[in-house]
Amino acid sequence: MGPSAVRVAGLEARLEALGHQVADGGNIRVEIAETQASGSRNARYLNEITETCIRTAEAVLAALEEGRFPLLLGGDHSLAAGSVSGTAEFYRRRGQKVGLLWIDAHSDINTPETSPSGNVHGMPLAALLGLGPEPLAKIFGYAPKIDPENAVLIGVRDVDAAERENIRRAGIAHVYTMRDIDERGMRVVMEEALSAAGNGTAGYHVSLDMDWIDPVDAPGVGTPVRGGATYREAHLAMEILADDGRLLSFEVVEVNPVIDEHNRTAELAVELACSAFGKKIL
């Protein structure tokens, strides 16, 4: 229901008002969880999620081959294993690599061996960096999709002990917690993050989880954590992305209208997407 909520909030019309040509590719087919066996407790619905992510990766690859910019809406953050794979594959075929900005309250770098919940939406970054789970990691037949020196975490504030070890094991050098944003400011953090993600790459994918923002402004998310980015900090980050001009693909995820308040979170997701795609105050 997350993508529908963002559509209802007027994403297409708002982007067109900025001068973009928009084509809605419809929804990626997702199996209904209640009709499926959940499988292993350590990685529930892994097979179904992998199939969905493969379809997502192929859709992103096709959009890029057609000269379009992929903008994805979610939904569960596990879709990033597919979206980033599609972008990475497009540029790999051209002898280039891509960077990744993971903007999220969580690091999502658990594996089936370390996950306390078995929820695969806590594993997509691990898959993209080649830690597993293997079906998600090996979309298009290879791993990793992102080199660790080009992967940047921004705004994390809720990280499992095992995830801290996985961050070290993966070799991610650029992790900006909310304390870093508090102490150093959003502009400095974003400039350093863009430098790292863009170093030796064609550009970068941005994976924006709405729970990065404080739940005061974004209540409709599955795993809210107090102390997130403010409304203006979030817009500033997106405006800096637009100014930088190296954005290759973009997703906004974890919009859950069931627990939202009058579609506020979806409306904010639309606002932030517009800032990332060039909306300015003046």
C-alpha positions in Angstrom: 0.0 0.0 0.0 3.0 2.3 0.4 3.3 3.1 -3.4 -0.4 3.8 -3.6 -0.2 6.3 -0.7 2.7 8.1 -2.4 0.7 8.3 -5.7 -2.3 9.6 -3.9 -0.1 12.3 -2.4 0.5 13.6 -5.9 4.0 12.5 -6.8 3.5 12.4 -10.6 1.9 15.8 -10.9 4.4 17.4 -8.6 7.3 16.1 -10.6 5.7 17.1 -13.9 5.3 20.6 -12.5 9.1 20.7 -12.1 9.4 20.0 -15.9 10.0 16.2 -15.7 8.3 13.7 -18.0 6.9 11.0 -15.8 5.8 7.5 -16.8 4.3 5.3 -14.1 5.5 1.8 -14.7 2.9 0.3 -12.3 3.6 -2.0 -9.4 6.1 -4.8 -9.3 4.3 -8.1 -8.6 4.6 -9.1 -5.0 3.2 -12.3 -3.5 0.7 -11.8 -0.7 2.5 -12.9 2.5 -0.6 -14.6 4.0 -0.9 -17.0 1.1 2.8 -18.2 1.3 4.8 -20.3 3.6 7.2 -18.1 5.5 10.1 -20.6 5.2 13.2 -20.3 7.4 12.8 -18.4 10.7 16.2 -16.8 10.0 15.1 -15.2 6.7 11.3 -15.3 6.4 9.8 -15.2 2.9 13.3 -15.1 1.4 12.4 -16.9 -1.8 9.4 -14.7 -2.5 11.3 -11.5 -1.7 14.2 -12.6 -3.9 11.7 -13.2 -6.8 10.3 -9.7 -6.3 13.7 -8.2 -6.1 14.7 -9.9 -9.4 11.7 -8.5 -11.1 12.6 -5.1 -9.6 16.2 -5.3 -10.8 15.0 -6.2 -14.3 12.6 -3.3 -14.3 15.3 -0.8 -13.2 17.7 -2.2 -15.8 15.1 -1.8 -18.6 14.3 1.7 -17.5 17.9 2.7 -17.7 18.4 1.1 -21.1 15.4 3.1 -22.3 17.1 6.3 -21.1 14.8 6.8 -18.2 15.6 7.6 -14.6 14.3 5.0 -12.1 12.4 6.3 -9.2 11.1 3.5 -6.9 8.4 3.6 -4.3 8.0 1.3 -1.3 7.0 -0.5 0.7 9.5 -2.8 2.4 13.3 -1.8 2.3 14.2 -5.2 1.1 13.3 -4.0 -2.5 16.7 -2.2 -2.4 18.5 -5.4 -3.1 16.7 -5.4 -6.4 16.8 -1.7 -7.3 20.5 -1.3 -6.6 21.3 -4.5 -8.5 19.5 -3.2 -11.6 21.4 0.1 -11.5 24.7 -1.7 -10.8 24.2 -4.1 -13.6 23.4 -1.4 -16.1 26.7 0.4 -15.4 28.7 -2.8 -15.0 27.9 -3.6 -18.6 29.5 -0.3 -19.5 32.7 -1.0 -17.4 31.6 1.4 -14.6 30.6 1.0 -11.0 28.1 2.9 -8.8 28.0 4.3 -5.3 25.3 4.0 -2.7 23.9 6.4 -0.2 21.9 4.5 2.4 19.9 7.1 4.3 18.2 5.2 7.1 17.7 5.0 10.9 19.0 1.4 10.6 22.0 -0.1 8.8 20.0 -3.1 7.4 23.2 -5.2 7.2 22.1 -8.3 9.1 22.4 -11.7 7.6 20.3 -14.8 8.3 23.0 -15.8 10.8 22.9 -12.5 12.8 19.3 -11.3 12.4 17.3 -11.3 15.7 14.0 -11.2 13.8 14.4 -13.0 10.5 13.0 -10.0 8.7 14.7 -9.7 5.3 14.1 -6.0 5.2 17.0 -5.9 7.7 19.3 -7.6 5.2 19.4 -5.7 1.9 22.6 -3.8 2.5 24.3 -7.0 3.5 23.1 -8.6 0.2 24.4 -5.7 -1.9 27.8 -5.9 -0.2 28.1 -9.6 -0.7 27.6 -10.8 2.9 24.3 -12.6 2.1 21.7 -14.0 2.1 23.1 -15.6 -1.1 19.9 -15.6 -3.3 19.6 -11.8 -2.8 23.3 -11.2 -3.1 23.6 -13.1 -6.3 21.0 -11.3 -8.4 22.5 -11.2 -12.0 24.9 -13.9 -10.9 27.6 -11.9 -9.0 28.4 -10.2 -5.8 29.0 -7.6 -4.4 27.1 -5.0 -6.3 28.7 -2.1 -4.4 32.3 -1.7 -3.3 32.4 -0.9 0.4 34.5 2.2 -0.1 31.6 3.6 -2.2 28.8 2.7 0.3 27.8 5.4 2.7 25.4 5.2 5.7 23.7 8.4 6.7 21.7 9.1 9.9 21.8 5.6 11.5 20.8 5.5 15.1 19.5 2.0 15.8 22.2 -0.6 15.0 22.3 -4.2 16.4 25.6 -5.4 17.9 25.9 -8.0 15.2 25.4 -5.3 12.6 28.3 -3.3 14.0 30.5 -6.3 13.4 29.1 -6.8 9.9 29.8 -3.1 9.1 33.4 -3.7 10.0 33.5 -7.1 8.2 32.2 -5.5 5.0 34.8 -2.8 5.1 32.4 0.2 5.2 34.5 3.2 6.1 31.9 5.9 5.8 29.1 5.7 8.4 27.5 8.9 9.6 25.3 8.5 12.7 22.8 11.1 13.9 25.5 12.3 16.3 27.7 13.1 13.4 24.8 15.2 11.9 24.2 16.8 15.3 27.9 17.8 15.8 29.0 18.5 12.2 25.8 19.6 10.4 24.0 18.1 7.5 25.9 20.0 4.8 29.3 18.7 5.9 28.0 15.1 6.2 26.4 15.2 2.8 29.4 16.7 1.0 31.7 14.0 2.5 29.2 11.3 1.7 28.8 12.4 -1.9 32.5 12.5 -2.3 32.9 8.9 -1.1 30.0 7.5 -3.1 31.1 9.3 -6.2 34.8 8.4 -6.0 35.6 6.4 -9.1 31.9 5.8 -9.9 29.5 6.8 -12.6 27.4 8.3 -9.8 25.2 6.8 -7.0 21.9 5.3 -6.0 20.1 6.9 -3.1 18.0 4.6 -0.9 15.9 6.8 1.4 14.1 5.1 4.2 11.4 7.4 5.7 12.3 6.2 9.2 15.5 8.3 8.9 13.3 11.2 9.6 12.0 11.8 13.2 8.6 10.2 13.7 7.2 13.6 14.7 7.3 14.4 11.0 7.1 10.8 9.5 4.9 8.7 11.8 3.8 6.2 9.1 6.8 3.9 9.1 7.2 0.3 10.2 10.1 0.8 12.7 10.1 4.4 14.0 13.0 5.5 16.1 13.1 8.8 18.0 15.8 11.3 17.3 15.9 11.4 13.6 16.5 14.0 11.0 14.3 17.1 11.2 12.0 18.2 8.4 14.5 20.9 7.2 17.5 18.6 7.6 15.8 16.1 5.3 15.0 18.7 2.7 18.5 20.1 2.8 20.0 16.7 2.2 17.8 16.2 -0.9 18.6 19.7 -2.2 22.3 19.0 -1.9 21.7 15.8 -3.9 20.0 17.8 -6.6 22.8 20.3 -6.7 25.5 17.6 -7.0 24.0 16.2 -10.2 25.3 12.6 -10.0 22.1 10.9 -8.9 21.6 7.7 -11.0 18.5 6.2 -9.4 16.4 6.9 -6.3 14.0 5.1 -4.0 11.9 6.2 -1.1 10.7 3.3 1.1 9.0 2.2 4.3 5.9 4.3 3.8 3.1 2.5 5.7 -0.3 4.1 5.3 -1.9 1.7 7.8 -0.1 3.5 10.7 0.2 6.9 9.1 -1.7 10.1 10.1 -3.7 11.6 7.3 -1.1 10.4 4.7 1.5 12.8 6.3 4.4 10.4 5.7 3.5 9.8 2.0 3.1 13.6 1.5 6.5 14.2 3.0 8.0 11.5 0.8 6.6 13.4 -2.2 8.1 16.7 -0.9 11.5 15.1 -0.4 11.5 13.4 -3.9 10.7 16.8 -5.4 13.6 18.4 -3.6 15.9 15.6 -4.9 14.6 16.3 -8.4 15.3 20.0 -8.4 12.6 21.9 -6.5 14.1 25.0 -4.9 12.7 27.7 -2.6 13.8 30.4 -5.1 
